[in-house]
């Protein structure tokens, strides 16, 4: 087996690993965005509840 064969294998494994790491980073960012969205929804509900309590 030649040098180029091993080089090709190393580059292929590196690209697969790089894709895996990027996928995990993107999933983490999506979960952070979902968490922020839920926090905002909770804050809006609290404000709506305060508003209805003031009216009553």
GIUR-V271822 format. One record per residue. RES is the residue in three letters. OMEGA is omega in degrees with one decimal (* if undefined). D_LAST is the distance of its C-alpha to the last C-alpha in whole Angstrom. Layout:
res/omega/d_last
RES/OMEGA/D_LAST
RES/OMEGA/D_LAST
This chain:
res/omega/d_last
UNK/-174.3/82
UNK/179.2/82
UNK/-177.2/80
UNK/177.0/78
UNK/179.7/77
UNK/177.3/75
UNK/178.4/74
UNK/178.8/72
UNK/-179.5/71
UNK/179.3/69
UNK/179.2/68
UNK/179.0/66
UNK/178.7/65
UNK/178.9/63
UNK/177.5/62
UNK/179.2/60
UNK/179.0/59
UNK/177.8/57
UNK/178.7/56
UNK/-179.7/54
UNK/178.7/53
UNK/178.8/51
UNK/179.1/50
UNK/177.6/48
UNK/179.3/47
UNK/178.3/45
UNK/178.8/44
UNK/178.5/42
UNK/178.9/41
UNK/178.8/39
UNK/176.5/38
UNK/178.5/36
UNK/177.9/35
UNK/178.5/33
UNK/177.0/32
UNK/178.7/31
UNK/178.8/29
UNK/177.1/27
UNK/178.6/26
UNK/178.4/25
UNK/178.6/23
UNK/178.8/21
UNK/178.1/20
UNK/178.4/19
UNK/177.8/17
UNK/179.3/15
UNK/177.1/14
UNK/179.5/13
UNK/176.2/11
UNK/-179.8/10
UNK/179.7/9
UNK/178.2/6
UNK/178.1/5
UNK/-179.3/5
UNK/-178.8/4
UNK/*/0
